[in-house]
Amino acid sequence: MAISLFSFFSGAGLLDLGFEAEQYNIVFVNEYERSFLDAYIYARQQHYPLLREPRYGYHQADIRQYLHGEQQDKLFNHIKREKRYHNIVGFIGGPPCPDFSIAGKNLGKDGRNGVLSLSYVNLIIQCHPDFFVFENVKGLVKTEKHRKHFRYLKRKLRQAGYITSDRILNSLCYGVPQDRDRIILIGFKRDSFANIAGIINARGMLAFPWGENAVFPNLNTVKGQNWPTHCAFNPGQRMYAPRNLPREYRCLAVETWFRKNDVINHPNAADIFRVKAGRTKIDTIQEGDVSGKSFKRLHRWRYSPTAAYGNNEVHLHPYAARRISVAEAMAVQSLPAWFSLPPQMPLTQKFKVIGNGVPYLMSRAIAKTLKATLDGIR
């Protein structure tokens, strides 16, 4: 019995990669943006045969097309086929989130992208996967306006027979060199699992062990370390790791990941936006000064702020007079060194698809915890 995943809003597949690393099978991939889907396909071709083609292919389509008509019938047939194989079927996806982002449009459920969260939930309810994963920005639960919509989505899922659990997770807790919060909602269909009673708490909710595979379970402890703050920007100058920063936390430093991924020799190393206007001013920003609304210079021996390259946020290299490269942005997202994007992909799209993704190591930890839970109840 295998675990078959139908992936929606797939982007370049950062969320999917974590699940594939934990032996889930991606059998169906859906993404609306053509350049993102091409990036998904390209990245996996570079790592074939370790990552195989999805059984039912790649699909460029609006998710709402699967709620009715011919596309719905095809999707139903794919799911039925997996059931005939006696495979567990899961849906994973993160609907586009700028309408729920505090730093974004904040239009909520009625925004052009915001409506897709309900579409994803409706698709889950119509297709009855055995479990699902729903990922989004923390803004979905941080403001009352959006929190009300999130409660509505969860209520619909419970009424459809799912038990759910959700948690805001920070990628630092999973060894990612980035301070990034994400809301993760997980649900299991009650009638799909013989031993599901073992993971239902006294309130009838899913008791999911969220922290089971965290590298650093306590976020306050992580942030409370002696992280360096600001220092003068000196291009090319060497700087050793601070002695008062415990060695076990150095895995969260930007420089650790730049070295680990050999970013200067990466296929996307030359993918860099050139700074034109305001160059003199930019070069006065200290290493580690991330207080600016737009330009933030990373500190080599500290973790990065959230990679949000579509919100006019620019991350400057710690010790080079330039913006960070696509390869370096991938390292900030804890992607494996082999992962790369196609040369012909527009630079803006490269940064956008990387910034939109779920950090790889966080995705992998979620997948591992979920798999252990599935093994205990089926």
N, C-alpha and C positions, 0 to 999 in steps of 0.2 A: 504494500500500500504506500503510494507516494503522495506528496503534497503538491498539487497543481495550482499555480497562481495565474490569475487574470489581472494584468497590470493596466491601470488607467491613469491618465495625466502623467505619462511615464517620463517626460523630459528626455534627458540623456541616460536615464536609468540608474541614478545614484542610489535610490531606495531599493531598486531591484537587485543591484549588485550585492548588497548586504544579505539579502535573502538567498540569492544564488550561492553565496559563500557558505551558507548553512544548509545546503543541499535541498532547497526548494526548487521546483521546476517551473520556470516561467513559460507558460504555454500560449499566452495571448498578450499582445502589446498594443496599447492604444495611446496615441498622442495627436493633438490637433495641429500643432506647429510643425510644418514640414521639415524645417532645418533641425529641429530638436530630434525628430524621428530619424533623420539621416545620421545625426550624431550618435544616437543609440545604436543603430546598425553598424556604423563604422567602428565604434569602440569595441564592440564584441567581435567583429571580424579580426581585429588585431590580437584577440586572445582565444581564437578558435584553435583547437576543439574543446578547450576547457569550458567555454560558454557556448552552448548550442543554440541553434535557431528555434524560436518558439513554434510549437507544433501547428498552431493556427495562424501564424504569421504576424506581420506588422500592419497596423491599421491607422491611417491618418483620417480621423473623423471627430466630429463633435460628439461627446458622450451621449447627448440627447438623442442621437440617431438610434441608439440601442434600446430606447424605451418603447419603440413601436415598429411595426412594419418588417421589412425583409431583414434588416440588420439585427433586430431583436430575435427573429426566428433563428438566424444563423448562430447567434450567441447562445441561445437556449440549446441548440443542437450540440455545440461544443461542450457545454457543461454536462449535458446528458451523456455524452461519450465518455467524459472523465469519470462520471459516476459508474458507468458500465465497467470501467477498469477498476472500480472500487477505490478510486483515489479521493483524498480529501481535497475539496475545492475552496480556495480562498480568493478574495478580492483585495488588492492593495492599491492605494492611490492617495494623492494629495491634491485636491482641487485648487486651481489658481487662487492665490490668497491676497492680492493687493487691496481688495475691498474690505478686508478685515484687519489689515495691518495698520497699526497706530501711526507708522511713518509713511503709510501709503495713502490710498484714496479714501479709505474709511467709509465707503458707501454701503457696506454691509450686504445683507442677503438680496437686496434689490439691484446691486451693481452688476455690470456685465459679466464679471467673473464670479461674484458672490452667489449668483443663482445656481452655479454649478455644484455647490456643496449639497443642495437639496436634490439635484439631479443624480448625484452619486448615491445618495441615500436611497432615493427611489429605485435606482438600478439594483442596489443590494436587495431591497425588499421584493422586487419582481423576480430576481434570479435565484434567490435563496442559497447563496454560497454557505458553506459550513462555518466560515469565519470571515472576518474582514479587518482591514487596517485602514484607518482614516487619519491623515496627517494634515496639519495646518499651522498657521502662525498663532502665537499666544494671544493676539488681539481678539481671537474668537471667543475667549473666555475672560478677558481682562476689562471689557467695558460692558455695562448692563445691556446696551442695545444689541450687541453681538451675542452676549451670553444667553439672552432670551431665545435667540435663534438656535443656538447650540443645544439648549435644553429641549427645544422642539424637535430637533433632529434625533436626539437620543430617545425621546418619548416615542417617536414613530418606529424606531428600530426595536424598542422593547415590545411595542404592540404587535410587531411582526414576528415575535418569538426569539429575539436575541437578548442575551445577557451581555452587559457592556461594562467597561472600565476605561477611565481616561486619566491622563496625567500630563502635566507640563514637565518636559524633560529638558535638561540642559546638556549640550554636547560635550562640555568640559568633563562631565562625569564619566564619559565613555572614552577618554583619551584623545579627544579631538582638540586641536589647538585653536579653539574658537569659542567665544562666549555667545551661544546661540540657543534660545528657547524655542521649543516646538510643542504643540499640543498633539498628543497621540490618543486616538480613540480606537479601542479594540473590542470586537464583539464575537460571540460564539452562538450559533443557533442551537437552541435547547434540545431539539429532537434529533440532532445529528450525532450526538455522542452518548454512549451508554453510561459513562461514569461522570457525567457533568456535575452531578450533585456535589462532588468533592471539591469543586472550585466556586461554589456559590456561598456567600457569607450569610449571616443572620438577617440581613436586610434584603436578601434576594438578589444581590448584585454580584458581579464577577469579582472574585478575589484574585487579582492578577499580581504576580510578584515582580513589580516594576524594577526594583533595584537589584535583582538577582545577578545580573551580569555587568553591573557598573564597575568601572575600574576605580573610581573615586566616588563612593556613595554619598558623601556629604559635600554639597556645593559650597557651603559657607567655609568649610575647611580649605577647599581648593583656593577660593578667592582670598582667604586670610593669610596665605603664604607671603613671604617677603619678595613679592614680584617687583622688579625694577619699574620705575615710573618714567621720568624724562631724562634725557641727556642730550648734549649738543649733537647735531647732525654732522657727522664727519664721513663723507663718502669714502668707501673702501677701507676704513679703519677696522682692524680686528678688535674683537671684544670677547673675552672669555665669560663663561657662565658665572653669575654671581655666586660667591661661596656660601652666602646665607640662604640661597634657594636650594631646598632639599633635592637631592638627585632624583628621587622618584617622581618629582613634579616637572622635571625638565622635558619630559615627553610632551608636555603641553606648550612648549615654546615654539614659536614660528621657525626659528633657526634650526631646531631639531628636525622639523619636517622638510625644510628646504634641503638639508643635507640628506635625509633619508630618501627623498624622492629624486635626488640629483637634479634639481630643477634647472640648472644652467645647461644641462645636456638633454633635457626632455624635448620631445618633438614639438611641443607648444611653447618652448622657451622664448622664441622670438615674437610671440603674439603679445604685443604691448602697445597700449595707446600712448602716443607721443604727447607730452605736455607742451603746449604752445603758449597760450596767454597766461600771464602771471607766474612764469617760471621762477623769477627771482624771489617772489614772495613764497612760493612753495618750498624753495630750498632753505628757507629760514625756519620751517616747521621742525621742531625737535624730534629726535627719535623717541617714539613712545607717546607722542602727543596725539591723542585720538579725541580731543575735546571739540574739534571743529565739526560743523554740521556736514561739510562735504569732504574736505581733504583731511585724511587721518594717516599719520605716519606710524606704521607698526614698529614695535620694539622687538628686536630679534630674540630676546630672552623672556618674552611674555607672550601670552596667547593673544590672538586677534579678536577684535570686536566682530559682530555678526557680518558675514559676507553678504552684503545686500547691494550688489552692484547695479541693480536697476533703479535705485532710489536716489540718484545723484550723489551717491557715496563713493568716494575714491580712496582706495588704500594705496599709500605710497610705500615704496621699498624702504626697509630700515636703514640700509647703508649704501644705497645707490640712488643717484639723482634721477629717479623715474618712478612711474607707477609700477605696481606689481604685474607680473606676466600672468597669462592664463595658466601656465604650469604651476606658478606659485599659488594662484587661487585654488587650484586643485589640491595642492598640499594643505592649504588651510582647511579644506573640506575633508581631509584625511583620506583622500583617494589613493588607491595603490599606484605605484610608480608606473606601471604598464599602461594605465588608462590615458587615452589621448583623444583629441577631437580632430575632425577632418580639416586639412589645410585650407580648403576652399570655403569653409563656413565663415560668415561675416564675424568680425571681431566682437561687435556689440552682442551678437547672439551667443558667442562663446562664453563671455562673462555672464550673460543673463542665465544661460542654462546651468552653469556651475553654481551661481549664487542662489538659484531657485531650488537646488537639490537638497535632499536630506544628507547630512554628513555620513559618510560611508560607515565609520566605526559605530556610530549610534544606530544606524540601520541594522548592522550585523548583530549588535547586542539585543535589539528588540526581536529580531528573527530567532535568535538562539533561545531566548526566554519563551517566546511563543511556541517554538517547536517542542521544548521540554513539556510545556503545558499540554499541548496536543497529544504528545506521547502518553501522558498520564490519564487522559480521559477517553481515548478512543477504544 
